[in-house]
Amino acid sequence: PSIETAIVLADEDKLIPVLQSLPKVDKMNITMGYPLKSTPMISLINDIYVLHKNARKDGFYNKDVTKLLSHPYIVQVLAEADITTVINNIKINNRVFILSKALLNGLEECSGGLLQQIFKQPIDEKSETIKSVQLCNYFIRILDIITGMLNVDNDENVHQLMFINSVRRMINRLKMLFEKWQPDLVKEDTVFRIIRQQINSVSIPYEGEP
């Protein structure tokens, strides 16, 4: 006879760990929401925000760079040799602040150009595109690169792709609002905060059979 088992979670943050620990079953039904704030996405957005917030004309703060390079998504998709190259470039230059050109010395379009995208300036002052839209495009491009680099055959990555796609859709909706209302007076710092606040408030619905 078939046995039906129900698992009731008092904390929605436990959903992903529980799913990953379950043995293979023929059928499973989930009714729950999982908060984006509990995913690595919020820390990735925050690390990139801090990287650019603390940056100066003479480059990025080296501790912000090393912290970003240790982020789970970055470690997962970048080749270890590429990360080592950037760390070595920081040591060779022996500077508190270091230009992106020096950081990426010796790297071509490494790992899909992810680091090149992260270390570029989000805003082009000469562009006719409003700054808030440029900033949204900057993050969307980063998420697209990471999505293309994740191994979809890995069960754990299926959840990560779901998180990334949810954030991408959210940022794209913000971009459409900025394009519609043309709020070019919105500061970069404010756009960063809006994105983080949206991530903190969104839950991914898990309903039905995964």
C-alpha positions as CSV (number, residue, x, y, z in Angstrom):
1,P,0.0,0.0,0.0
2,S,1.1,3.5,-0.7
3,I,2.1,5.7,2.2
4,E,1.4,9.4,2.3
5,T,3.5,11.7,4.5
6,A,3.0,15.3,5.3
7,I,5.8,17.6,6.4
8,V,4.6,20.9,8.1
9,L,7.3,23.6,8.3
10,A,6.9,26.4,10.8
11,D,9.6,28.4,9.1
12,E,9.5,28.9,5.3
13,D,13.3,29.4,5.3
14,K,13.6,25.6,5.9
15,L,11.9,24.7,2.6
16,I,15.0,24.4,0.3
17,P,17.1,22.5,2.9
18,V,14.3,20.1,3.4
19,L,13.7,19.6,-0.4
20,Q,17.4,18.9,-0.9
21,S,17.5,16.3,2.0
22,L,14.5,14.3,0.8
23,P,15.1,11.0,-0.9
24,K,13.8,10.5,-4.5
25,V,10.0,10.1,-4.5
26,D,7.5,9.4,-7.2
27,K,5.2,12.2,-6.3
28,M,5.4,15.3,-4.2
29,N,3.1,18.3,-3.6
30,I,4.2,21.6,-2.1
31,T,2.1,24.5,-1.0
32,M,4.3,27.2,0.4
33,G,6.2,30.4,-0.4
34,Y,10.0,30.9,-0.1
35,P,11.3,34.4,0.6
36,L,13.9,35.8,-1.8
37,K,15.6,37.5,1.2
38,S,16.7,34.0,2.3
39,T,18.5,33.3,-0.9
40,P,22.0,34.3,-1.9
41,M,20.5,36.8,-4.4
42,I,20.1,39.5,-1.7
43,S,23.7,39.3,-0.6
44,L,25.0,39.3,-4.2
45,I,23.0,42.5,-4.9
46,N,24.3,44.0,-1.7
47,D,27.9,43.1,-2.4
48,I,27.8,44.7,-5.8
49,Y,26.1,47.7,-4.3
50,V,28.8,48.1,-1.7
51,L,31.5,47.5,-4.3
52,H,30.3,50.5,-6.4
53,K,29.3,52.7,-3.4
54,N,32.8,52.6,-2.0
55,A,34.5,52.9,-5.3
56,R,36.6,56.0,-6.1
57,K,38.2,57.4,-9.3
58,D,41.3,55.4,-8.5
59,G,39.4,52.1,-8.4
60,F,37.6,49.6,-6.2
61,Y,38.3,49.0,-2.5
62,N,40.3,45.7,-2.5
63,K,38.4,44.3,0.5
64,D,35.1,44.8,-1.3
65,V,36.5,42.9,-4.3
66,T,37.8,39.9,-2.3
67,K,34.4,39.7,-0.5
68,L,32.5,39.7,-3.8
69,L,34.8,37.0,-5.1
70,S,33.9,34.7,-2.2
71,H,30.1,35.0,-2.8
72,P,28.5,31.5,-3.4
73,Y,27.3,32.4,-6.9
74,I,30.6,33.8,-8.0
75,V,32.5,30.8,-6.6
76,Q,30.1,28.5,-8.3
77,V,30.3,29.9,-11.8
78,L,33.8,31.3,-12.1
79,A,36.8,29.1,-12.8
80,E,39.1,28.9,-9.7
81,A,42.0,30.1,-11.9
82,D,40.1,33.3,-12.8
83,I,39.4,34.1,-9.2
84,T,43.1,33.4,-8.3
85,T,44.2,35.7,-11.1
86,V,42.2,38.6,-9.7
87,I,43.4,38.0,-6.2
88,N,47.0,37.9,-7.4
89,N,46.5,41.2,-9.3
90,I,45.4,42.8,-6.0
91,K,48.5,41.5,-4.3
92,I,50.8,42.6,-7.1
93,N,49.4,46.1,-7.2
94,N,49.5,46.3,-3.4
95,R,47.0,49.1,-3.3
96,V,43.9,49.8,-1.2
97,F,42.0,50.9,-4.3
98,I,42.6,49.3,-7.7
99,L,41.3,50.0,-11.1
100,S,39.2,47.4,-12.9
101,K,41.8,47.3,-15.7
102,A,44.4,46.2,-13.2
103,L,42.0,43.8,-11.5
104,L,41.3,42.0,-14.8
105,N,44.8,42.0,-16.1
106,G,45.6,38.7,-17.7
107,L,41.9,37.8,-18.2
108,E,40.1,37.9,-21.5
109,E,36.4,37.4,-21.5
110,C,36.7,35.1,-18.5
111,S,33.7,32.9,-17.7
112,G,31.3,34.6,-20.0
113,G,32.5,38.1,-19.2
114,L,30.9,38.1,-15.7
115,L,33.7,40.0,-14.0
116,Q,34.0,42.4,-16.8
117,Q,30.3,43.2,-16.4
118,I,30.5,43.5,-12.6
119,F,33.5,45.8,-12.6
120,K,32.2,48.1,-15.3
121,Q,30.6,51.4,-14.4
122,P,26.8,50.8,-14.2
123,I,26.1,54.4,-15.5
124,D,27.4,55.9,-18.8
125,E,27.0,59.6,-18.4
126,K,27.1,60.1,-22.2
127,S,24.2,57.7,-22.8
128,E,20.8,59.0,-23.7
129,T,19.2,56.2,-21.6
130,I,18.1,57.4,-18.2
131,K,20.3,56.4,-15.3
132,S,17.8,54.3,-13.5
133,V,17.2,52.2,-16.6
134,Q,20.9,51.8,-17.2
135,L,21.3,50.5,-13.6
136,C,18.5,48.0,-14.1
137,N,20.1,46.8,-17.4
138,Y,23.5,46.5,-15.5
139,F,22.0,44.0,-13.0
140,I,19.9,42.2,-15.6
141,R,23.0,41.5,-17.7
142,I,24.8,40.1,-14.6
143,L,21.9,37.8,-13.8
144,D,21.7,36.7,-17.5
145,I,25.4,35.8,-17.5
146,I,25.1,33.8,-14.2
147,T,22.0,32.0,-15.6
148,G,23.9,31.0,-18.7
149,M,26.7,29.6,-16.6
150,L,24.8,27.5,-14.1
151,N,24.6,23.7,-14.8
152,V,20.9,23.0,-15.3
153,D,21.5,19.3,-14.7
154,N,22.3,19.9,-11.1
155,D,19.1,19.6,-9.0
156,E,20.3,22.4,-6.6
157,N,20.8,24.8,-9.5
158,V,17.1,24.4,-10.5
159,H,16.2,26.2,-7.3
160,Q,19.0,28.8,-7.8
161,L,17.7,29.5,-11.4
162,M,14.2,30.0,-10.0
163,F,15.6,32.6,-7.6
164,I,17.6,34.4,-10.2
165,N,14.7,34.5,-12.7
166,S,12.4,35.8,-10.0
167,V,14.8,38.7,-9.3
168,R,15.4,39.3,-13.0
169,R,11.6,39.7,-13.6
170,M,11.3,42.0,-10.6
171,I,14.2,44.2,-11.8
172,N,12.7,44.2,-15.3
173,R,9.4,45.4,-14.0
174,L,11.1,48.3,-12.2
175,K,12.9,49.1,-15.4
176,M,9.6,49.3,-17.3
177,L,8.3,51.7,-14.6
178,F,11.4,53.9,-14.9
179,E,11.0,53.9,-18.7
180,K,7.4,54.9,-18.4
181,W,7.7,57.6,-15.9
182,Q,11.2,58.8,-16.8
183,P,12.3,59.5,-13.2
184,D,15.9,60.5,-14.1
185,L,16.3,62.4,-10.9
186,V,16.3,59.0,-9.0
187,K,19.8,58.6,-7.6
188,E,21.8,55.4,-8.1
189,D,21.8,54.8,-4.3
190,T,18.0,55.0,-4.3
191,V,17.6,52.5,-7.2
192,F,19.9,50.1,-5.3
193,R,17.7,50.4,-2.2
194,I,14.5,49.9,-4.2
195,I,15.9,46.7,-5.7
196,R,16.9,45.4,-2.3
197,Q,13.6,46.3,-0.7
198,Q,11.7,44.5,-3.5
199,I,13.8,41.4,-3.0
200,N,13.2,41.5,0.8
201,S,9.4,41.7,0.2
202,V,9.0,38.9,-2.4
203,S,8.3,35.2,-1.8
204,I,8.5,32.6,-4.5
205,P,5.3,30.5,-4.6
206,Y,5.8,26.8,-4.4
207,E,2.5,25.1,-5.3
208,G,1.8,21.8,-6.9
209,E,4.3,19.2,-8.0
210,P,7.9,20.4,-8.5
